[in-house]
């Protein structure tokens, strides 16, 4: 068994950062058996050559990919091309301080399967980030944790700086899109214990950031792919179908109580709303979220109460959007209502997967 710690570093045009990065890794991992493996996407600035020139002095290896692009896929190829039983992943731009590596490795030695350098736990920090980038990063993390509930315990599931045991991905079919490889490993890998270590994300001093709108699109594609693979996309479809059935129940009760029972339409509407909520809850409880259904009668009514609260807030959102768009912006009321329904449905789904059936 190869006990060497393998540090995988994906690169593309990072020539100026390679030497200081290797020197800092060497200082941080003094006394440990390690290898730095640069997986380079055929950089045009000589990154691979600069890295290879370090091999006589440092334990450096270079893998050049001439027909592929992408940070996440570079890590997958690096895993396949190495044998170390402990694998670290970090960027080449020095925004991930190598001095944090010993802390991550200590967590692995203490039993963790994955140790994540986190930007969002106590003791962490961000250098040189504008407000817009902070909002985008937080929003992307929130989106992943909402739509992929099994990663919810991780505060920074989009971190690009982490260490893990090879056995975590030994049987995983890694198929990442874009650059968030940790998200793929958390979803497809097998890990019993995860831990997060705080660190300060440093400002880039040399080179250019690779972040672009295309990477953000790739991220959304990746989340969609993971939802599909883990059944969360089908769960969302089932939730929507139940919601459509609730509309039919609502209209049917409203019409029957008003036309045949002679109730005032507002009283009929109030009853219809509650009946449709109970109908939606029952179908979701035994169809959409059967794997998260609370046991016993107490659990049933507790979740029903939560579902009621989420649904009533959804109704308020629907009404508010209808009035706002129609009265303030002059949008045709049918279109306003459709948008309100979409907003309320999104709220209901997120509220229910986050709280009712967490």
N, C-alpha and C positions, 0 to 999 in steps of 0.2 A: 504493500500500500504506500502510495506517494504522500508523505506527510508535509511536503513543501506547500507553503501558502502561495496560491496563484493569484496575482493581481491583474485582472483584465482591464485594459485601458483602450477603449475605441478611439480612433483618431481620424481626423481629416483636416489637413492644413493646420497643424499645431506645432510646427517646427520650433518656434521660439520657447515653447513651454516644456519640451521633452527633457532637456538636461536638468533644469531646476526641479522638475517633478521627480525624476529618478533619484537625484541626490537627496531630496527630502524623504522619499520613501525609504531609501537606504538608511538614513539616520533614524527614522521612526521605527524601523524593524530590525535594528541592530540586535544581533544575538539570535534571531529567528531565521529559519530556512525559508526563503521566499524566491519567487520569480515574478518579474514584471513582464507581461505579455501584451505588446501593443498589437491591436488588430486594426490595421490601417486600410482605409478605403481608397488606396491608390492616390494618395495626396500628391498634388502638383508642386508643393513647395519643398519637397525633400524630407518630409517628416520621417518616413520609413528609414531613409539612409542615416539620418542623424541618430535615430534610436538604435539602429543596428551597430553603429560605430561605438556605442557604449558597452556592447557585450563583452569585450575583453576585460573591462573593469568592474562591471556590475552584472548580476544575473538577469539579463534582458533578452527577450526573444521577440521577433517581429513576424507577424503574419500579414501578408499583403493580399487584399481581395481586389481583384481587377474587374469583376463583373457584378458586384453587389454594392448597395449603399444602405446606410441606416445603422444607427447606434444599437438598437435592440438586436437586430439580426447579427451584428458583429459580435455581440456577447454570446449569442447562441453558438456561432461558429467557434469562438474562443473556448467555450466549454467543451465542445467536441474535440478540439485539437490539443487539449491539455489533460493531465492526469492527476493534478493536485486534489486532495480530498477536502480542502477548504479553499473557497474561491471568493475573492474580493472583486468588487466592481466599482470603478470611479472614473470621473472625467479627467481629461488631460489638461484642462484649462486652469488648474490650480485653484478653482473655486471650491473643490473638495480638499480640505487640508489633510495631507498624509499623516500628520501627527495624531489624527483621530483613529487611525487604523489599529493601534495597540488596544484601544478601548473596545473596539468592535471585536477584535480577536479574543480579548479577555471574556467577553460575553459568550462567544462560541465555546471556549474552553470550559466555561461554567455551565454548559448544557444547552445553550440556545441553538436552534437550528438555523435561524436567520437573525442577524443583528443589523439593524437599520440605523444609519446616521440620519437623524431627524431634524428638520427645520422648524418643527411645530410642537415641541415639548419644552418644558421648563428648562432654562439654561441654554437654549439655542438662540440663533440670531441670523439676520440677513444683512449683508453689506451691499450698499450701492443699488438697492432695488427701488425703482420708482413705484408710486402708489398703484399705477395701472398694472404693473407686473405682479405686485403682491395680490391684487384682487383677482387677476387671471389665475395665478397659481392656487390660491385658496379655493376659487370657484371650481377649478379642474379637480382638485382633491375632493371637494365636497360632492361633486357629481359622481366620481368613482365610488365613494363610500355610500352614497345613496342608492345607486343603481346596482352595485355589487355588494350586497349586505355582508357577505362572508369576509370581506376585508375591513369591515367597519372598525374593529379594534385597533387598527394601525392608524396612527395620527398622520403619518407622511407616506402614504402608499405610492407616491410618485417620486420618491427619492431616487437619485441616480447613484447613491453612495451607500454600499452595504456589503456585508460578508455573509456567506452561507455555506453549509455543508453540501458536498456534491450529492449526497444521497437524497437531498430535497428534490432534485430534478432528475434522478436516475431513471425514473419511469415516466417522466413528463414529456408530452408532445408540445414543445414550445413553438408557437406560431405567432410571434409578435408582429405588430404593425407600428412603424414609427420608432419612438425612442424611449418608451416607458417600460423597460424590461422587468423592473421589479413587480409591476402590476401583473405581468404574465406569470412570473414565478410564484407569486402569492396565489394566483388562481389555479395554475396547473400543477404546481409542486406539492410535495407532501412534507408538511412541517408541523411538529407538535408544539414547539415553543418559539415564540417570536419576542424580540425585545428591541427597544429603541434607545439610542444614545444621542444626547444633544450635541450639536456642533454649530459653528458659525459658518454659514455659506459666504465665502469670501468674494470680493469683487474681482472680475477679470482684469488682469493688468496687461496682457498681451494677446494678440489675435482677435478674431471677430466671433461674436456669438452666432450659433447655428439656428437659433430659435426663429421661426417664421410662421406665417399663416398656414403654410402647407403642413408643418409639423402639428399645428393645432388641429387641422383637419384629420391628419393621420391618427391623432390621439382619440378623436371622436369615433373614427372607424375601429380603433382598437377596443374601445369600451363596448361598442356595438357587437364586435366579434366575441368578446368575453361574455357578454350577456346572452348571446345566442348559444354559446357552448355550455354555459352553466344553467340554462333553462330560464333565466330571468327575463329574456325577451318574450318567451311563450307565456310566462306568468303575466307580463304586462298586457299581452293580447287577451288572455282570459279575464283579466280585470276589466278591460274595456268592453268585452262581450257581456259581462255581468252588469256593467253600467248601462249598456243599451237595453238589457232586459228590464232594468229598474225604471227606465223611461216608460216602457210599455205598462209596467205595473202602476206607475204614478198616474198616467193618463187614464188607464182603465178604472182605477179607484175614484179618481176625481170625477169622471163622467158618470159613473154608476151612482155615487152618493148624491151628486147634484141633480141628475135627471130622474133617477128612480126613487131615491130616498128623500128627495126634497130638501136637502141641506143647503144652506147658504154656501156659495162656491168657495169662499175663503176658508170656511170650516172644513169643507170637503178637501181643499188643497192641503191644509195642515195634516189631516189624517192620511191623505195620499202620500205626502212626503215621508211621514214616519213609517208607513207600511212599506214603501219602496226602500227605505233605509234598512229596515229589518230583512227584507227580501234580499237586498244586495249583500248584507252582512252574512246571511246564512249561506248563500251561494259561494261567496268568497271564502268563507270559513271551511267549507267542505270541498271546494273545487280549486280555487286559486291558491289559497294558503293552507292546504291540507297538511303540509309538512311542518307548519308552525302553529297549528291549532292548539290552544291551551286545553289541558285535560279537565274534565269535571264540569259540573254545572256552574260552579263559581267562576272558573276560567272563561266559560262561555259568556256569562253576563258581564264580566270585567272587560272582555274584548268588545262586546257589543256596546258598552258604554263609551269606550274609546272611539269606536267606529262612528257612533252617533256624533260625538264632538267634532271629529275630523270632517264628517259629512256636512254638519251645520256650518262650519267655517267655510267649506266649499260652496255652500249655497250663498253665503254672504259675499264671497269673492265673485261668484257669478252675477249676483245682483249689482254689486258695485261696478263691475266692468260694463254691464249692460247700460247702467245709468251714465257712467263716465263717458263712454264712447258715443252714446246716442245724444245725450244732452250737451256735452262739452265740445266734442269733436265733430258732431253732425253726421256720424256714421249711421247708415241704414240699420234699423233696430234688429233685423234678422241677422245681419252680419255681426253686430255687436253681441247678440246672444250666442252665436256660434263661437265667437272668440271667448266669451265668458265661460261657456261650457268647457272649452279646451283648457282654459286656465284652472277652472275648478277641478277638472279631471286630473290634471297634473298635480295639483295640490293634494287631492284625495289619495292618489297613488303613492306619492312620496310620504305623506303623513301616515298612511297605513303600513307601508313597509318599514318605516322608521320607528313607529310607535305602537300601532295596533297589533301588528304581527311582526315584531322586531326579531 
